[in-house]
Protein backbone atom coordinates (compact mmCIF):
# COMPACT_ATOMS: atom_id res chain seq x y z
CA UNK A 1 0.00 0.00 0.00
CA UNK A 2 1.40 3.45 -0.91
CA UNK A 3 2.60 5.53 2.04
CA UNK A 4 0.02 8.25 1.43
CA UNK A 5 -2.88 5.81 1.94
CA UNK A 6 -1.32 4.55 5.16
CA UNK A 7 -1.33 8.17 6.36
CA UNK A 8 -4.94 8.58 5.26
CA UNK A 9 -6.14 5.46 7.08
CA UNK A 10 -4.06 6.01 10.21
CA UNK A 11 -4.96 9.66 10.72
CA UNK A 12 -8.63 9.39 9.74
CA UNK A 13 -9.24 6.26 11.84
CA UNK A 14 -7.31 7.80 14.73
CA UNK A 15 -9.55 10.87 14.68
CA UNK A 16 -12.73 8.75 14.45
CA UNK A 17 -11.73 6.48 17.35
CA UNK A 18 -10.62 9.38 19.56
CA UNK A 19 -13.77 11.35 18.73
CA UNK A 20 -16.17 8.51 19.50
CA UNK A 21 -14.27 7.42 22.61
CA UNK A 22 -14.32 10.93 24.11
CA UNK A 23 -18.04 11.22 23.36
CA UNK A 24 -18.63 7.89 25.12
CA UNK A 25 -16.69 9.14 28.15
CA UNK A 26 -18.67 12.38 28.18
CA UNK A 27 -22.00 10.54 28.09
CA UNK A 28 -20.80 8.19 30.84
CA UNK A 29 -19.37 10.85 33.14
CA UNK A 30 -21.51 13.91 32.48
CA UNK A 31 -25.00 12.49 31.82
CA UNK A 32 -27.39 9.95 33.37
CA UNK A 33 -27.71 7.96 30.14
CA UNK A 34 -25.68 4.98 31.42
CA UNK A 35 -26.75 5.06 35.07
CA UNK A 36 -28.98 1.96 34.74
CA UNK A 37 -26.73 0.22 32.21
CA UNK A 38 -23.80 -1.43 34.03
CA UNK A 39 -22.18 -3.32 31.13
CA UNK A 40 -20.19 -1.90 28.23
CA UNK A 41 -22.47 -3.61 25.70
CA UNK A 42 -25.59 -2.07 27.23
CA UNK A 43 -23.96 1.35 27.16
CA UNK A 44 -23.00 1.02 23.51
CA UNK A 45 -26.55 -0.05 22.69
CA UNK A 46 -27.90 2.97 24.56
CA UNK A 47 -25.52 5.30 22.74
CA UNK A 48 -25.74 3.88 19.21
CA UNK A 49 -28.71 1.52 19.05
CA UNK A 50 -31.53 3.55 20.56
CA UNK A 51 -32.29 6.61 18.43
CA UNK A 52 -34.24 9.40 20.14
CA UNK A 53 -37.96 9.80 19.55
CA UNK A 54 -38.70 12.02 16.52
CA UNK A 55 -39.88 15.52 17.28
CA UNK A 56 -38.33 15.58 20.76
CA UNK A 57 -36.97 18.96 21.81
CA UNK A 58 -34.41 19.69 24.52
CA UNK A 59 -31.53 17.49 25.64
CA UNK A 60 -32.01 13.79 24.92
CA UNK A 61 -29.47 12.76 27.57
CA UNK A 62 -29.93 14.40 30.97
CA UNK A 63 -26.78 16.16 32.23
CA UNK A 64 -25.72 15.46 35.81
CA UNK A 65 -22.59 17.59 36.15
CA UNK A 66 -19.89 19.48 34.29
CA UNK A 67 -16.15 19.82 34.81
CA UNK A 68 -14.46 23.19 35.22
CA UNK A 69 -11.04 22.88 33.62
CA UNK A 70 -10.34 26.60 33.97
CA UNK A 71 -13.21 28.36 35.81
CA UNK A 72 -12.99 31.56 33.82
CA UNK A 73 -12.08 30.16 30.42
CA UNK A 74 -12.81 26.49 29.73
CA UNK A 75 -15.09 23.66 30.86
CA UNK A 76 -16.35 20.26 29.82
CA UNK A 77 -20.13 20.29 29.58
CA UNK A 78 -22.47 17.97 27.71
CA UNK A 79 -24.30 19.58 24.78
CA UNK A 80 -26.22 18.44 21.72
CA UNK A 81 -26.17 19.96 18.25
CA UNK A 82 -28.87 18.84 15.80
CA UNK A 83 -27.58 21.31 13.22
CA UNK A 84 -24.32 21.97 11.43
CA UNK A 85 -21.41 24.04 12.72
CA UNK A 86 -22.55 26.74 15.15
CA UNK A 87 -26.05 25.27 15.09
CA UNK A 88 -26.78 26.14 11.45
CA UNK A 89 -29.93 24.49 10.02
CA UNK A 90 -30.99 23.31 13.49
CA UNK A 91 -34.48 24.71 12.90
CA UNK A 92 -35.08 22.74 9.70
CA UNK A 93 -37.66 19.93 9.89
CA UNK A 94 -35.93 16.71 11.03
CA UNK A 95 -36.55 14.91 7.72
CA UNK A 96 -35.15 17.75 5.59
CA UNK A 97 -32.25 18.28 7.98
CA UNK A 98 -31.36 14.59 7.97
CA UNK A 99 -31.44 14.39 4.17
CA UNK A 100 -29.29 17.53 3.88
CA UNK A 101 -26.63 16.20 6.25
CA UNK A 102 -26.56 12.77 4.59
CA UNK A 103 -25.99 14.33 1.17
CA UNK A 104 -23.41 16.85 2.41
CA UNK A 105 -21.49 14.29 4.50
CA UNK A 106 -21.31 11.67 1.76
CA UNK A 107 -20.34 14.30 -0.82
CA UNK A 108 -17.59 15.60 1.50
CA UNK A 109 -16.16 12.10 1.99
CA UNK A 110 -16.16 11.43 -1.76
CA UNK A 111 -14.60 14.82 -2.59
CA UNK A 112 -11.88 14.54 0.07
CA UNK A 113 -11.00 10.99 -1.00
CA UNK A 114 -10.88 11.99 -4.67
CA UNK A 115 -8.68 15.00 -3.96
CA UNK A 116 -6.38 12.91 -1.78
CA UNK A 117 -6.03 10.29 -4.53
CA UNK A 118 -4.62 12.98 -6.83
CA UNK A 119 -1.70 13.70 -4.48
CA UNK A 120 1.55 12.09 -5.51
CA UNK A 121 2.56 11.45 -1.91
CA UNK A 122 6.19 12.19 -2.73
CA UNK A 123 6.24 15.96 -3.31
CA UNK A 124 7.41 17.75 -0.11
CA UNK A 125 5.09 20.64 -0.95
CA UNK A 126 2.10 18.30 -0.57
CA UNK A 127 2.78 17.55 3.09
CA UNK A 128 0.19 20.05 4.31
CA UNK A 129 -2.58 18.47 2.22
CA UNK A 130 -1.25 14.98 2.97
CA UNK A 131 -2.06 15.49 6.67
CA UNK A 132 -4.84 18.05 6.39
CA UNK A 133 -7.19 16.00 4.22
CA UNK A 134 -7.18 12.92 6.53
CA UNK A 135 -7.93 15.18 9.52
CA UNK A 136 -10.93 16.69 7.74
CA UNK A 137 -12.06 13.24 6.58
CA UNK A 138 -11.84 11.74 10.07
CA UNK A 139 -13.69 14.68 11.60
CA UNK A 140 -16.45 14.56 8.99
CA UNK A 141 -16.98 10.82 9.49
CA UNK A 142 -16.87 11.17 13.29
CA UNK A 143 -19.73 13.65 13.31
CA UNK A 144 -21.59 11.73 10.61
CA UNK A 145 -21.59 8.64 12.85
CA UNK A 146 -23.39 10.74 15.47
CA UNK A 147 -26.00 11.89 12.98
CA UNK A 148 -26.67 8.33 11.79
CA UNK A 149 -26.90 6.97 15.34
CA UNK A 150 -28.98 9.66 17.00
CA UNK A 151 -29.65 12.60 14.62
CA UNK A 152 -27.56 15.00 16.70
CA UNK A 153 -23.88 15.55 17.40
CA UNK A 154 -22.47 15.37 20.92
CA UNK A 155 -20.39 18.41 21.88
CA UNK A 156 -18.60 18.98 25.17
CA UNK A 157 -15.69 21.41 24.79
CA UNK A 158 -16.80 24.85 25.92
CA UNK A 159 -14.48 27.86 25.72
CA UNK A 160 -15.72 31.07 27.32
CA UNK A 161 -14.59 34.37 28.76
CA UNK A 162 -15.77 34.73 32.37
CA UNK A 163 -19.16 33.45 31.16
CA UNK A 164 -19.71 36.77 29.41
CA UNK A 165 -18.83 35.48 25.96
CA UNK A 166 -18.60 31.89 24.76
CA UNK A 167 -17.49 30.03 21.65
CA UNK A 168 -20.07 27.47 20.47
CA UNK A 169 -19.47 24.05 22.03
CA UNK A 170 -17.41 21.66 19.92
CA UNK A 171 -15.80 18.22 20.00
CA UNK A 172 -12.73 16.30 18.83
CA UNK A 173 -14.12 15.85 15.30
CA UNK A 174 -14.73 19.61 14.99
CA UNK A 175 -11.19 20.29 16.21
CA UNK A 176 -9.72 17.90 13.63
CA UNK A 177 -11.71 19.58 10.86
CA UNK A 178 -10.53 23.06 11.90
CA UNK A 179 -6.87 21.97 12.07
CA UNK A 180 -7.22 20.11 8.76
CA UNK A 181 -8.74 23.11 7.01
CA UNK A 182 -5.94 25.26 8.42
CA UNK A 183 -3.36 22.91 6.91
CA UNK A 184 -5.18 23.01 3.58
CA UNK A 185 -5.08 26.80 3.63
CA UNK A 186 -1.32 26.62 4.14
CA UNK A 187 -1.16 24.10 1.29
CA UNK A 188 -2.99 26.53 -1.00
CA UNK A 189 -0.27 29.13 -0.43
CA UNK A 190 2.70 26.74 -0.54
CA UNK A 191 1.69 25.05 -3.78
CA UNK A 192 0.47 28.18 -5.50
CA UNK A 193 2.34 28.57 -8.80
CA UNK A 194 4.52 31.61 -9.21
CA UNK A 195 4.35 33.62 -12.49
CA UNK A 196 7.65 32.05 -13.64
CA UNK A 197 6.33 28.53 -12.99
CA UNK A 198 3.16 29.36 -14.91
CA UNK A 199 5.24 30.61 -17.85
CA UNK A 200 7.31 27.42 -17.85
CA UNK A 201 4.14 25.31 -17.80
CA UNK A 202 2.73 27.30 -20.72
CA UNK A 203 5.96 26.90 -22.73
CA UNK A 204 6.02 23.16 -22.11
CA UNK A 205 2.53 22.70 -23.54
CA UNK A 206 2.46 21.63 -27.25
N, C-alpha and C positions, 0 to 999 in steps of 0.2 A: 504494500500500500504506500503511495506517495506520502512524503513527510507532511505536506500541507493538509491532507485529509486526516492524518493522525492528530494534528493540531485542532482541526475542526471538531472531531469527535471528542477529544479530551476536554477541550475548553467548554464546548456546548453542553456536554453531559455533566461536567463538573458544576456548571452554573445551575443546571436543572436540578441536580441532586441537592446542592446546597440550598437552593431556593425552596424546594419542597420540604426539606428537613427542617429548616428554620420556621417555616409556616406550621409544621406539625408541632414543634416545640412551643410556638406561640399559642396555638390552640390548646395544648396540654397545660401550659403554665398560666395563661392569662384569661382563659375562659372556663366555663363549666361544662363544655361539650363532652369531655371524657370522664366526668366525675363518676358516672355509673357504668363505665366501661373499663374494667380492670386489665384486659389483655390487649396486646399490641394489635392483634387481628381485629378485635372489636373497634378499636380506635380508628384503624385505617378504614373500616367499613363506614364508620360514622363520618369520617372526613371526606371520603371519596365515593361511597356507595349509597348515600342517602341524600339526594338533592333536596333543596328546600322547597316548600310549597309555593306554587306560582302565585304571584300577586302579593306576596308577603312584603311588608315594609318594615324598616327598622333593622336592627342587628339580628342575624339568624343565630349566632352563637353568643350567649350572654357573657359579657366580661365580668371577671371577679376581682381583678387587680391590674395595676400597671407598675412598671419599674422605672424609677427615676435614675437615669444614668448620670445626667448632669442637671440638677433641679431647674436651672435657669435657661438651659439650652437644648437638652435632648432627653427623650424618654422612649421606652418601649410600651406601646399601647395598642391593643387589638382594634382593628378597623376593617371595614368592608367597603369595597369599591365596585359597584355594579357597572360603572362606566369605563371610559378609557382613561388616559392620563389626566390627572387633575379633575376627575369626575366628569369629563366630557361625555355627552350622550347618555348620561345616567337617567334622564327623564324620558327617554324613548320607551315605547311599549316593549315589554320583555321579548316578544317574538321578533320584532324588527331589530332590537338591539342585539339579540343572539345571532341572527342571520348576518348582521353587519360585522360583528366581531369574528364570526367563522370565516367569512370571505376575506376580511382584512388579514387575519392571522395566517391563513393558508397561503394567501398571495405573498405575504412578507417572507414566509419560509421558503417558498419557491424562488422568489426574487433573490434572496440572500444566497441560497444554494447555487443558483445559476451564476451570480456575480463571482462567488468564491471559486467556482469551477474554471473561470476564465483567468484566474491568477496563475502565474507560472510556478510560484512557490520557491523560486530560486533568486529572483531579483531582490536585492537588499531594500530597494525603495518600496517594495510591497509589504514590508513587515508590519506597517500600521494596519493595513487592511487584513493581513493574514491573521492578526489577533483581534481586530475590531469586529469583523464579521461574525466569528464564532460567539463572541460575547453578546452581540445583538440577537443572534439566532437562539442561543440558550435562554436569554431573557424573554424573548417572544414566546418560546415554547413553554417556559415555566408558567407564565401568566395564562397562556392558553389552556394548560392543564386545569387551572383553577376554574376557568370559564366553562369547560366541558363538565367538570365534576359538580360545580355548584352554582354556576351562573354569576359569580362575583369573585373578585380577587381579594385575597387576604393581604392587608398592609399592616405594618406594625412599627416602622421607623418614623419617629415624629421629631423633627427639628423645629425649634421655636425660639423666640427671643422674649424671655421673661413673661411668657404667655400673652404677650401683647401682639405679636405677629408670629405666624407659623407657616412653614412650608407644608404643602399637602403630604399626607402620610404616604410612605412608599415601602418597598421591600427589596429583597436581594435581586430579583429579576429586573426591577426598574433600575437599580444601581448598575447592573451589568449592561443594560441597554444604553444608559447615559454615558458610561465609560466607553462602550463600543462606538457610539456615535461620535464621541470626542476623538477617538483614534481615527475614525474615517474622515473626519474634518482635517486632521493633520495629514492624512494620506492624500487628500485632495490638493493640498498645497505642495507636498513633497513631490508628487508625481505629475504636477502640472508642467506641461511642456513650455520651455522658453521659446522666444521668437526664433533663435538660431536652430533649435531642435525642430521646430515646425518647418523652417526653410529646408533643412536637410531631408525631412520626411517628404516634402513636396518634390524635391529634386530627385529623390530615389524612385518616385512613382513613374511608371512608363507613360 
